Amino acid sequence: MLQLRIALIAAALFILDSGSADPATAKTVLVTGSSQGHGLAFINDYAERGWTVIATTRTPSTATQLQALAASFPDVTVEELDVTDFAEIDALADKYKNTPIDVLNLNGAINTFRVGRNTHGETDYAWLEQVLKTNIVGQLYVSEAFLEHVAASDQKTIAVMSAVGGSITNVRSATAPSYRTSKAGLNMLMRTYGEAVKDRGVIVAVIAPGTIDTENYMKVEDPSTLSDRNQRMVAANSYAPREAIGKMIDLIDSLTLDDISTFHKWDGTTLPW
Ligand SMILES: NC(=O)c1ccc[n+]([C@@H]2O[C@H](COP(=O)([O-])OP(=O)(O)OC[C@H]3O[C@@H](n4cnc5c(N)ncnc54)[C@H](OP(=O)(O)O)[C@@H]3O)[C@@H](O)[C@H]2O)c1
């Protein structure tokens, strides 16, 4: 018995020392759009939790923060992926065809709530098409390309990053019609996709992250050093805390097939569709 305990402790120390996850037990996540913002924070937190991480970005060569993270976590692999490039998606899905993916985290999108050519009366139709292609069409294509990888895993979850602004019920102004439309459309597409794949045991869950304080601006000692926008966000208490990323990971880990009909918010509450 004592020998068994010593062997187990030695194995645990080896895993900690090597900095690698135990391949027998580690779960695998693929996160899109992981060079910055929420995506980068997801990569950091999944890596710290010992997951095997496939971190995709459109341009690995300029993703310096992501590359630095990958250099310090041996189980983080950086891959190139643009969700509007179907050939690239197919090639990546093929490269990982024997890898079960526990969580497919559809994070990458054109996040244009406050910026971009996005106002009624001044609609830039080429831009609108690009937003819809990226935030809706590409998301389904990635989901379908990686369905077998997810279905072959233990956790079998596709976590779809939507937005509070995607709630039709909550519309109170004409702000950000392109972005809101893209997320409302994404919600419907993924809600129906969830019905289509639930018999495979695959959970497709729509989650709205807040505007998460990934740079910890709320903890800066002297807020006057921040940009005007960030000063306003901090003063108005508009940021969701950095911990929201971890809460979303916990939420994703807790999901079951019963949750596919719910529009989830990062903090575990529910939004109206
Ligand atoms: N921050 C917010 O206020 C907020 C609120 C609600 C919902 N969200 C949602 O949360 C997610 C992340 O937001 P964020 O704040 O981290 O936004 P962000 O800082 O603008 O980052 C979004 C990332 O999406 C990726 N992306 C853009 N076009 C892409 C494409 N064609 N293919 C693949 N990836 C693409 C880019 O990653 P790469 O450069 O690495 O390719 C980009 O860095 C988005 O889905 C967003 O809509 C954000």
The ligand as an SDF file (V2000), in Angstrom:
LIG
                    3D

 48 52  0  0  0  0  0  0  0  0999 V2000
  -15.8140   41.9840  -25.2730 N   0  0  0  0  0  0  0  0  0  0  0  0
  -17.1110   42.1570  -25.3020 C   0  0  0  0  0  0  0  0  0  0  0  0
  -17.6020   43.2340  -25.0000 O   0  0  0  0  0  0  0  0  0  0  0  0
  -18.0270   41.0340  -25.6780 C   0  0  0  0  0  0  0  0  0  0  0  0
  -19.3330   41.0430  -25.1970 C   0  0  0  0  0  0  0  0  0  0  0  0
  -20.1800   40.0200  -25.5850 C   0  0  0  0  0  0  0  0  0  0  0  0
  -19.7500   39.0280  -26.4420 C   0  0  0  0  0  0  0  0  0  0  0  0
  -18.4570   39.0510  -26.8940 N   0  0  0  0  0  0  0  0  0  0  0  0
  -18.0490   37.9730  -27.7930 C   0  0  0  0  0  0  0  0  0  0  0  0
  -16.9520   37.3070  -27.2040 O   0  0  0  0  0  0  0  0  0  0  0  0
  -16.0590   36.8700  -28.2230 C   0  0  0  0  0  0  0  0  0  0  0  0
  -14.6700   37.4470  -27.9790 C   0  0  0  0  0  0  0  0  0  0  0  0
  -14.7590   38.8320  -27.8650 O   0  0  0  0  0  0  0  0  0  0  0  0
  -13.4810   39.7400  -27.5530 P   0  0  0  0  0  0  0  0  0  0  0  0
  -13.9280   40.8440  -26.7040 O   0  0  0  0  0  0  0  0  0  0  0  0
  -12.3560   38.9200  -27.1180 O   0  0  0  0  0  0  0  0  0  0  0  0
  -13.2290   40.3360  -29.0180 O   0  0  0  0  0  0  0  0  0  0  0  0
  -11.8920   40.7920  -29.7230 P   0  0  0  0  0  0  0  0  0  0  0  0
  -10.9190   41.2900  -28.7240 O   0  0  0  0  0  0  0  0  0  0  0  0
  -12.3020   41.6990  -30.8410 O   0  0  0  0  0  0  0  0  0  0  0  0
  -11.3360   39.4260  -30.3020 O   0  0  0  0  0  0  0  0  0  0  0  0
  -12.1230   38.6790  -31.1930 C   0  0  0  0  0  0  0  0  0  0  0  0
  -11.2080   37.7760  -31.9530 C   0  0  0  0  0  0  0  0  0  0  0  0
  -11.9900   37.1140  -32.9450 O   0  0  0  0  0  0  0  0  0  0  0  0
  -11.1160   36.6780  -33.9020 C   0  0  0  0  0  0  0  0  0  0  0  0
  -11.6730   36.7820  -35.2430 N   0  0  0  0  0  0  0  0  0  0  0  0
  -12.1360   37.8510  -35.9210 C   0  0  0  0  0  0  0  0  0  0  0  0
  -12.4500   37.4940  -37.1680 N   0  0  0  0  0  0  0  0  0  0  0  0
  -12.1900   36.1720  -37.2700 C   0  0  0  0  0  0  0  0  0  0  0  0
  -12.2680   35.2260  -38.3030 C   0  0  0  0  0  0  0  0  0  0  0  0
  -12.7100   35.5450  -39.5350 N   0  0  0  0  0  0  0  0  0  0  0  0
  -11.8950   33.9520  -38.0520 N   0  0  0  0  0  0  0  0  0  0  0  0
  -11.4310   33.5930  -36.8420 C   0  0  0  0  0  0  0  0  0  0  0  0
  -11.3130   34.4460  -35.8260 N   0  0  0  0  0  0  0  0  0  0  0  0
  -11.6860   35.7220  -36.0460 C   0  0  0  0  0  0  0  0  0  0  0  0
   -9.8360   37.4800  -33.8000 C   0  0  0  0  0  0  0  0  0  0  0  0
   -8.8290   36.5920  -33.3280 O   0  0  0  0  0  0  0  0  0  0  0  0
   -7.4670   36.3110  -34.0970 P   0  0  0  0  0  0  0  0  0  0  0  0
   -6.8820   37.6480  -34.4090 O   0  0  0  0  0  0  0  0  0  0  0  0
   -6.7220   35.5350  -33.0920 O   0  0  0  0  0  0  0  0  0  0  0  0
   -7.7960   35.5310  -35.3280 O   0  0  0  0  0  0  0  0  0  0  0  0
  -10.1220   38.4890  -32.7340 C   0  0  0  0  0  0  0  0  0  0  0  0
   -9.0100   38.7680  -31.9730 O   0  0  0  0  0  0  0  0  0  0  0  0
  -16.6730   37.3120  -29.5520 C   0  0  0  0  0  0  0  0  0  0  0  0
  -17.4770   36.2770  -30.0660 O   0  0  0  0  0  0  0  0  0  0  0  0
  -17.5470   38.4740  -29.1380 C   0  0  0  0  0  0  0  0  0  0  0  0
  -18.5920   38.7200  -30.0520 O   0  0  0  0  0  0  0  0  0  0  0  0
  -17.5960   40.0200  -26.5240 C   0  0  0  0  0  0  0  0  0  0  0  0
  1  2  1  0
  2  3  2  0
  2  4  1  0
  4  5  1  0
  4 48  2  0
  5  6  2  0
  6  7  1  0
  7  8  2  0
  8  9  1  0
  8 48  1  0
  9 10  1  0
  9 46  1  0
 10 11  1  0
 11 12  1  0
 11 44  1  0
 12 13  1  0
 13 14  1  0
 14 15  2  0
 14 16  1  0
 14 17  1  0
 17 18  1  0
 18 19  2  0
 18 20  1  0
 18 21  1  0
 21 22  1  0
 22 23  1  0
 23 24  1  0
 23 42  1  0
 24 25  1  0
 25 26  1  0
 25 36  1  0
 26 27  1  0
 26 35  1  0
 27 28  2  0
 28 29  1  0
 29 30  1  0
 29 35  2  0
 30 31  1  0
 30 32  2  0
 32 33  1  0
 33 34  2  0
 34 35  1  0
 36 37  1  0
 36 42  1  0
 37 38  1  0
 38 39  2  0
 38 40  1  0
 38 41  1  0
 42 43  1  0
 44 45  1  0
 44 46  1  0
 46 47  1  0
M  CHG  2   8   1  16  -1
M  END
$$$$
